[in-house]
Amino acid sequence: MDPTPDTEQMLRASSLRVTRPRIAVLEAVHSLPHADTDTLIDAVRRLLPSVSHQAVYDSLRTLTDHGLVRRIQPTGLVARYEARVGDNHHHVVCRSCGAIADVDCAVGAAPCLHASDDHGFAIDEAEVLYWGVCPACSAPQTS
């Protein structure tokens, strides 16, 4: 497996060692937005058949801790991962199938929403989760 130069550069810019599992996980997250851990493990194992679950979990944690990957976990669903980081976007979730899509920030730069009472916190991000039914689930079913 030859990593893309961008992947290696991203890891090095975050002062992370460039390892095969980290490269494979980062590339899988980039190619499968909002994927759960099992989906990412399957994708990584296509490139690195002997990689362990733990190596994928550890890579996801490290990449998340260093801001290269974002972990989201809508209520009632398993954690999902995405490569879109550094902005304050939100998500819409289908109540029927669990599909997730990005929703750009409601207004302005982070935090795009302002709390009516910040209780003294220095707020730097607002997270909004929209729920509904996706087009595929709301389309009439044909027999």
N, CA, C and O of each residue as an XYZ file, in Angstrom:
572
protein
N       0.850     -1.180      0.000
C       0.000      0.000      0.000
C       0.890      1.236      0.000
O       1.740      1.403      0.874
N       0.690      2.074     -0.961
C       1.423      3.335     -1.029
C       0.510      4.448     -0.533
O      -0.529      4.713     -1.138
N       0.888      5.102      0.566
C       0.052      6.189      1.077
C       0.081      7.380      0.145
O       1.053      7.605     -0.575
N      -1.005      8.142      0.171
C      -0.991      9.371     -0.595
C      -0.076     10.358      0.118
O       0.002     10.342      1.347
N       0.610     11.209     -0.619
C       1.492     12.187      0.036
C       0.738     13.055      1.043
O       1.293     13.436      2.074
N      -0.519     13.366      0.746
C      -1.297     14.199      1.667
C      -1.489     13.512      3.014
O      -1.409     14.158      4.059
N      -1.741     12.211      2.994
C      -1.949     11.468      4.230
C      -0.693     11.482      5.088
O      -0.755     11.773      6.283
N       0.426     11.174      4.490
C       1.688     11.215      5.232
C       1.958     12.606      5.775
O       2.369     12.765      6.925
N       1.726     13.608      4.946
C       1.973     14.992      5.349
C       1.065     15.385      6.514
O       1.508     16.063      7.440
N      -0.188     14.968      6.473
C      -1.120     15.284      7.558
C      -0.647     14.676      8.872
O      -0.694     15.332      9.913
N      -0.193     13.429      8.830
C       0.297     12.774     10.050
C       1.541     13.474     10.577
O       1.650     13.746     11.772
N       2.474     13.763      9.685
C       3.710     14.430     10.121
C       3.428     15.835     10.659
O       4.032     16.252     11.648
N       2.519     16.562     10.017
C       2.185     17.921     10.470
C       1.569     17.906     11.871
O       1.626     18.902     12.592
N       0.987     16.781     12.245
C       0.404     16.643     13.584
C       1.372     15.983     14.556
O       0.983     15.579     15.652
N       2.636     15.874     14.151
C       3.691     15.257     14.962
C       3.388     13.804     15.299
O       3.727     13.325     16.381
N       2.744     13.104     14.363
C       2.443     11.685     14.556
C       3.384     10.835     13.706
O       3.767     11.220     12.602
N       3.744      9.682     14.239
C       4.507      8.721     13.447
C       3.632      8.244     12.297
O       2.424      8.066     12.450
N       4.249      8.045     11.163
C       3.544      7.541      9.990
C       3.599      6.017     10.055
O       4.651      5.413      9.848
N       2.437      5.400     10.349
C       2.357      3.940     10.412
C       1.329      3.455      9.391
O       0.432      4.199      8.994
N       1.471      2.220      8.983
C       0.535      1.659      8.007
C      -0.906      1.685      8.518
O      -1.794      2.071      7.758
N      -1.185      1.294      9.765
C      -2.568      1.371     10.236
C      -3.117      2.798     10.254
O      -4.268      3.018      9.875
N      -2.321      3.758     10.684
C      -2.801      5.151     10.705
C      -3.102      5.648      9.296
O      -4.112      6.314      9.067
N      -2.227      5.324      8.361
C      -2.451      5.733      6.975
C      -3.744      5.114      6.455
O      -4.580      5.803      5.870
N      -3.902      3.808      6.670
C      -5.083      3.101      6.159
C      -6.367      3.620      6.806
O      -7.378      3.791      6.124
N      -6.335      3.869      8.103
C      -7.530      4.381      8.796
C      -7.856      5.784      8.312
O      -9.017      6.079      8.026
N      -6.866      6.648      8.213
C      -7.115      8.018      7.762
C      -7.662      8.033      6.344
O      -8.580      8.796      6.044
N      -7.119      7.212      5.482
C      -7.616      7.156      4.106
C      -9.029      6.569      4.055
O      -9.846      7.001      3.242
N      -9.323      5.586      4.916
C     -10.673      5.014      4.965
C     -11.687      6.050      5.439
O     -12.783      6.142      4.885
N     -11.332      6.826      6.456
C     -12.249      7.869      6.942
C     -12.493      8.911      5.854
O     -13.616      9.388      5.697
N     -11.461      9.263      5.108
C     -11.628     10.227      4.019
C     -12.539      9.686      2.924
O     -13.315     10.439      2.336
N     -12.452      8.395      2.649
C     -13.256      7.833      1.558
C     -14.642      7.378      2.000
O     -15.504      7.135      1.155
N     -14.874      7.259      3.305
C     -16.166      6.787      3.825
C     -16.680      7.731      4.915
O     -16.658      7.383      6.096
N     -17.139      8.917      4.528
C     -17.600      9.863      5.556
C     -18.759      9.302      6.370
O     -19.670      8.676      5.828
N     -18.712      9.532      7.665
C     -19.740      9.119      8.628
C     -19.809      7.607      8.797
O     -20.855      7.072      9.167
N     -18.705      6.913      8.531
C     -18.672      5.461      8.694
C     -18.515      5.092     10.159
O     -17.894      5.818     10.935
N     -19.092      3.946     10.526
C     -18.905      3.444     11.885
C     -17.611      2.634     11.949
O     -16.969      2.394     10.927
N     -17.241      2.223     13.136
C     -15.974      1.529     13.334
C     -15.909      0.226     12.552
O     -14.884     -0.065     11.936
N     -16.969     -0.561     12.561
C     -16.948     -1.838     11.841
C     -16.723     -1.639     10.344
O     -15.973     -2.390      9.720
N     -17.368     -0.633      9.775
C     -17.185     -0.335      8.355
C     -15.741      0.067      8.076
O     -15.161     -0.331      7.066
N     -15.167      0.857      8.978
C     -13.778      1.286      8.804
C     -12.817      0.108      8.960
O     -11.834      0.014      8.225
N     -13.087     -0.786      9.904
C     -12.237     -1.968     10.070
C     -12.247     -2.791      8.783
O     -11.195     -3.225      8.314
N     -13.436     -3.006      8.212
C     -13.537     -3.764      6.959
C     -12.739     -3.096      5.838
O     -12.038     -3.769      5.083
N     -12.847     -1.780      5.735
C     -12.124     -1.046      4.687
C     -10.617     -1.139      4.899
O      -9.868     -1.340      3.943
N     -10.173     -0.996      6.132
C      -8.742     -1.061      6.431
C      -8.221     -2.470      6.159
O      -7.110     -2.633      5.654
N      -9.010     -3.481      6.487
C      -8.564     -4.870      6.281
C      -8.459     -5.239      4.803
O      -7.772     -6.200      4.458
N      -9.123     -4.499      3.935
C      -8.933     -4.739      2.498
C      -7.520     -4.339      2.084
O      -6.955     -4.905      1.148
N      -6.954     -3.361      2.788
C      -5.589     -2.910      2.500
C      -4.549     -3.637      3.354
O      -3.458     -3.967      2.889
N      -4.913     -3.874      4.608
C      -4.008     -4.528      5.568
C      -4.760     -5.697      6.215
O      -5.315     -5.539      7.303
N      -4.789     -6.853      5.573
C      -5.607     -7.969      6.055
C      -5.336     -8.406      7.493
O      -6.241     -8.912      8.157
N      -4.127     -8.224      7.983
C      -3.812     -8.707      9.325
C      -3.967     -7.653     10.420
O      -3.631     -7.914     11.575
N      -4.467     -6.473     10.077
C      -4.592     -5.422     11.093
C      -5.612     -5.843     12.146
O      -6.642     -6.431     11.817
N      -5.327     -5.547     13.397
C      -6.218     -5.924     14.496
C      -7.286     -4.849     14.715
O      -7.123     -3.690     14.335
N      -8.377     -5.279     15.336
C      -9.407     -4.316     15.734
C      -8.779     -3.219     16.594
O      -9.046     -2.032     16.410
N      -7.929     -3.654     17.547
C      -7.325     -2.710     18.477
C      -6.480     -1.665     17.757
O      -6.482     -0.498     18.148
N      -5.761     -2.061     16.717
C      -4.942     -1.101     15.966
C      -5.821     -0.055     15.301
O      -5.452      1.118     15.243
N      -6.992     -0.469     14.795
C      -7.914      0.491     14.179
C      -8.492      1.409     15.245
O      -8.543      2.624     15.056
N      -8.931      0.837     16.371
C      -9.459      1.656     17.467
C      -8.413      2.652     17.956
O      -8.716      3.829     18.154
N      -7.190      2.183     18.151
C      -6.116      3.063     18.622
C      -5.830      4.168     17.609
O      -5.622      5.321     17.987
N      -5.819      3.818     16.328
C      -5.579      4.825     15.293
C      -6.696      5.859     15.271
O      -6.431      7.057     15.168
N      -7.941      5.406     15.367
C      -9.072      6.347     15.391
C      -8.965      7.293     16.583
O      -9.196      8.494     16.443
N      -8.618      6.763     17.752
C      -8.487      7.600     18.947
C      -7.371      8.625     18.766
O      -7.546      9.801     19.087
N      -6.223      8.178     18.250
C      -5.090      9.079     18.045
C      -5.424     10.155     17.016
O      -5.155     11.337     17.233
N      -6.011      9.740     15.896
C      -6.359     10.703     14.851
C      -7.402     11.703     15.342
O      -7.361     12.877     14.974
N      -8.332     11.241     16.168
C      -9.340     12.141     16.746
C      -8.680     13.103     17.736
O      -8.927     14.309     17.703
N      -7.843     12.558     18.612
C      -7.159     13.398     19.610
C      -6.298     14.479     18.969
O      -6.113     15.549     19.548
N      -5.769     14.206     17.774
C      -4.911     15.174     17.085
C      -5.665     16.021     16.062
O      -5.055     16.767     15.296
N      -6.988     15.905     16.050
C      -7.806     16.768     15.197
C      -7.807     16.422     13.721
O      -8.221     17.244     12.903
N      -7.354     15.225     13.353
C      -7.371     14.822     11.948
C      -8.681     14.147     11.561
O      -9.025     14.052     10.383
N      -9.396     13.687     12.565
C     -10.670     12.992     12.381
C     -11.626     13.511     13.444
O     -11.214     13.851     14.553
N     -12.896     13.566     13.096
C     -13.923     13.992     14.054
C     -14.819     12.802     14.357
O     -15.253     12.094     13.448
N     -15.092     12.587     15.636
C     -15.982     11.515     16.090
C     -17.329     12.142     16.424
O     -17.404     13.123     17.164
N     -18.384     11.569     15.876
C     -19.729     12.024     16.225
C     -20.516     10.806     16.691
O     -20.285      9.693     16.216
N     -21.437     11.014     17.610
C     -22.265      9.910     18.080
C     -23.669     10.414     18.380
O     -23.984     10.788     19.510
N     -24.510     10.417     17.339
C     -25.896     10.811     17.568
C     -26.566      9.869     18.575
O     -26.275      8.674     18.598
N     -27.439     10.397     19.382
C     -28.137      9.618     20.398
C     -28.749      8.362     19.796
O     -29.469      8.417     18.799
N     -28.445      7.224     20.427
C     -29.012      5.959     19.996
C     -28.260      5.274     18.870
O     -28.632      4.169     18.474
N     -27.213      5.896     18.340
C     -26.438      5.303     17.250
C     -24.999      5.070     17.702
O     -24.538      5.671     18.672
N     -24.300      4.197     16.996
C     -22.885      3.973     17.287
C     -22.080      5.170     16.807
O     -22.546      5.961     15.986
N     -20.885      5.290     17.322
C     -20.000      6.389     16.920
C     -19.694      6.296     15.437
O     -19.560      5.209     14.876
N     -19.586      7.456     14.819
C     -19.223      7.576     13.406
C     -18.027      8.515     13.328
O     -17.774      9.301     14.241
N     -17.297      8.416     12.221
C     -16.091      9.213     12.040
C     -16.125      9.926     10.708
O     -16.654      9.406      9.725
N     -15.555     11.122     10.679
C     -15.477     11.890      9.448
C     -14.173     12.658      9.411
O     -13.557     12.935     10.440
N     -13.770     12.994      8.196
C     -12.524     13.728      7.988
C     -12.751     15.230      7.902
O     -11.789     15.997      7.847
N     -13.998     15.657      7.890
C     -14.274     17.092      7.816
C     -14.106     17.669      9.216
O     -14.977     17.534     10.075
N     -12.981     18.306      9.418
C     -12.644     18.893     10.716
C     -12.296     20.364     10.524
O     -12.085     20.815      9.398
N     -12.237     21.097     11.605
C     -11.786     22.473     11.532
C     -12.866     23.482     11.216
O     -12.595     24.682     11.166
N     -14.075     23.024     11.005
C     -15.175     23.961     10.836
C     -16.251     23.588     11.852
O     -16.087     22.632     12.610
N     -17.306     24.310     11.868
C     -18.347     24.093     12.869
C     -19.629     23.616     12.183
O     -20.708     24.157     12.422
N     -19.499     22.595     11.325
C     -20.687     22.099     10.640
C     -21.497     21.175     11.554
O     -21.024     20.735     12.602
N     -22.691     20.903     11.138
C     -23.606     20.078     11.915
C     -24.013     18.865     11.097
O     -23.453     18.625     10.027
N     -24.978     18.100     11.582
C     -25.391     16.876     10.895
C     -26.901     16.724     10.915
O     -27.590     17.225     11.803
N     -27.400     16.008      9.892
C     -28.794     15.610      9.837
C     -28.790     14.078      9.805
O     -28.012     13.463      9.076
N     -29.679     13.472     10.611
C     -29.716     12.026     10.761
C     -31.102     11.517     10.393
O     -32.112     12.076     10.822
N     -31.147     10.449      9.595
C     -32.428      9.830      9.236
C     -32.897      8.946     10.388
O     -32.171      8.060     10.841
N     -34.102      9.194     10.850
C     -34.676      8.390     11.934
C     -34.951      6.956     11.497
O     -35.043      6.060     12.337
N     -35.082      6.733     10.210
C     -35.435      5.414      9.704
C     -34.204      4.535      9.467
O     -34.118      3.438     10.021
N     -33.253      4.998      8.654
C     -32.108      4.155      8.282
C     -30.805      4.553      8.963
O     -29.832      3.800      8.898
N     -30.755      5.715      9.615
C     -29.544      6.153     10.298
C     -28.543      6.869      9.411
O     -27.437      7.180      9.853
N     -28.916      7.138      8.151
C     -28.007      7.876      7.262
C     -27.684      9.232      7.877
O     -28.527      9.846      8.530
N     -26.463      9.690      7.663
C     -26.010     10.973      8.203
C     -25.461     11.818      7.065
O     -24.746     11.316      6.198
N     -25.797     13.100      7.071
C     -25.264     14.039      6.081
C     -24.800     15.298      6.800
O     -25.298     15.633      7.875
N     -23.848     15.984      6.199
C     -23.353     17.245      6.748
C     -24.335     18.367      6.468
O     -24.988     18.402      5.425
N     -24.426     19.283      7.422
C     -25.211     20.501      7.270
C     -24.270     21.647      7.631
O     -23.747     21.697      8.744
N     -24.057     22.557      6.699
C     -23.169     23.672      6.995
C     -23.710     24.498      8.154
O     -24.901     24.472      8.465
N     -22.808     25.222      8.773
C     -23.137     26.019      9.944
C     -24.322     26.943      9.670
O     -24.438     27.517      8.587
N     -25.196     27.078     10.660
C     -26.406     27.875     10.510
C     -26.084     29.313     10.081
O     -26.644     29.801      9.099
N     -25.196     29.987     10.802
C     -24.827     31.358     10.468
C     -23.436     31.648     11.012
O     -23.169     31.419     12.192
N     -22.557     32.146     10.165
C     -21.282     32.679     10.614
C     -20.242     31.653     11.012
O     -20.385     30.458     10.755
N     -19.193     32.148     11.643
C     -18.062     31.326     12.061
C     -18.327     30.695     13.423
O     -19.252     31.093     14.131
N     -17.522     29.724     13.778
C     -17.676     28.997     15.044
C     -17.532     29.936     16.232
O     -16.665     30.810     16.190
N     -18.319     29.811     17.274
C     -19.539     29.015     17.240
C     -20.641     29.792     16.532
O     -20.866     30.970     16.808
N     -21.319     29.115     15.618
C     -22.305     29.818     14.793
C     -23.594     30.098     15.557
O     -24.438     30.867     15.097
N     -23.743     29.485     16.704
C     -24.889     29.760     17.575
C     -24.353     30.299     18.889
O     -23.258     29.928     19.312
N     -25.091     31.147     19.521
C     -24.643     31.734     20.782
C     -25.624     31.368     21.882
O     -26.835     31.541     21.740
N     -25.084     30.862     22.976
C     -25.912     30.454     24.113
C     -26.535     31.672     24.770
O     -25.914     32.731     24.863
N     -27.763     31.509     25.222
C     -28.425     32.621     25.907
C     -27.732     32.921     27.234
O     -27.758     34.062     27.695
N     -27.113     31.915     27.855
C     -26.333     32.105     29.076
C     -25.147     31.158     28.992
O     -25.325     29.940     29.038
N     -23.944     31.697     28.870
C     -22.767     30.847     28.719
C     -22.210     30.348     30.043
O     -21.258     29.568     30.049
N     -22.783     30.781     31.176
C     -22.376     30.337     32.516
C     -20.875     30.522     32.743
O     -20.265     29.788     33.520
N     -20.292     31.495     32.070
C     -18.879     31.786     32.239
C     -17.947     30.957     31.374
O     -16.730     31.134     31.432
N     -18.497     30.058     30.577
C     -17.677     29.227     29.698
C     -17.168     30.048     28.518
O     -17.851     30.960     28.052
N     -15.973     29.725     28.036
C     -15.460     30.293     26.792
C     -15.868     29.327     25.679
O     -15.111     28.416     25.343
N     -17.033     29.515     25.119
C     -17.597     28.595     24.133
C     -16.901     28.784     22.791
O     -16.793     29.901     22.285
N     -16.426     27.666     22.216
C     -15.743     27.749     20.922
C     -16.384     26.869     19.856
O     -15.916     26.839     18.718
N     -17.441     26.158     20.206
C     -18.106     25.299     19.234
C     -19.553     25.085     19.653
O     -19.865     25.005     20.841
N     -20.429     24.993     18.663
C     -21.826     24.655     18.915
C     -22.148     23.419     18.085
O     -21.799     23.350     16.907
N     -22.807     22.452     18.692
C     -23.160     21.243     17.973
C     -24.668     21.135     17.881
O     -25.378     21.152     18.886
N     -25.135     21.026     16.654
C     -26.570     20.905     16.403
C     -26.777     19.608     15.653
O     -26.015     19.275     14.745
N     -27.807     18.878     16.033
C     -28.136     17.638     15.340
C     -29.580     17.730     14.885
O     -30.498     17.872     15.693
N     -29.761     17.646     13.581
C     -31.098     17.662     13.002
C     -31.533     16.220     12.787
O     -30.725     15.386     12.378
N     -32.798     15.917     13.058
C     -33.347     14.582     12.853
C     -34.503     14.672     11.869
O     -35.247     15.653     11.861
N     -34.648     13.655     11.047
C     -35.742     13.606     10.093
C     -35.727     12.288      9.354
O     -35.188     11.296      9.844
N     -36.322     12.278      8.172
C     -36.345     11.078      7.340
C     -35.706     11.437      6.006
O     -36.074     12.428      5.375
N     -34.739     10.615      5.581
C     -34.007     10.896      4.349
C     -34.894     10.660      3.126
O     -35.933     10.008      3.231
N     -34.490     11.188      1.967
C     -35.290     11.023      0.756
C     -35.538      9.548      0.386
O     -36.629      9.192     -0.058
N     -34.529      8.707      0.570
C     -34.704      7.294      0.210
C     -35.759      6.620      1.080
O     -36.531      5.795      0.592
N     -35.796      6.964      2.364
C     -36.756      6.345      3.278
C     -38.156      6.948      3.140
O     -39.145      6.285      3.452
N     -38.249      8.184      2.683
C     -39.556      8.827      2.564
C     -40.187      8.645      1.181
O     -41.344      9.010      0.973
N     -39.420      8.075      0.228
C     -39.945      7.837     -1.105
C     -40.991      6.713     -1.053
O     -40.833      5.761     -0.289
N     -42.037      6.814     -1.845
C     -43.036      5.747     -1.862
C     -42.407      4.431     -2.315
O     -41.639      4.397     -3.276
N     -42.736      3.365     -1.621
C     -42.206      2.034     -1.939
C     -43.043      1.402     -3.045
O     -44.272      1.395     -2.975
N     -42.384      0.879     -4.052
C     -43.110      0.201     -5.131
C     -42.998     -1.311     -4.915
O     -41.972     -1.810     -4.454
N     -44.053     -2.015     -5.249
C     -44.048     -3.466     -5.027
C     -43.645     -4.206     -6.265
O     -43.586     -5.436     -6.258
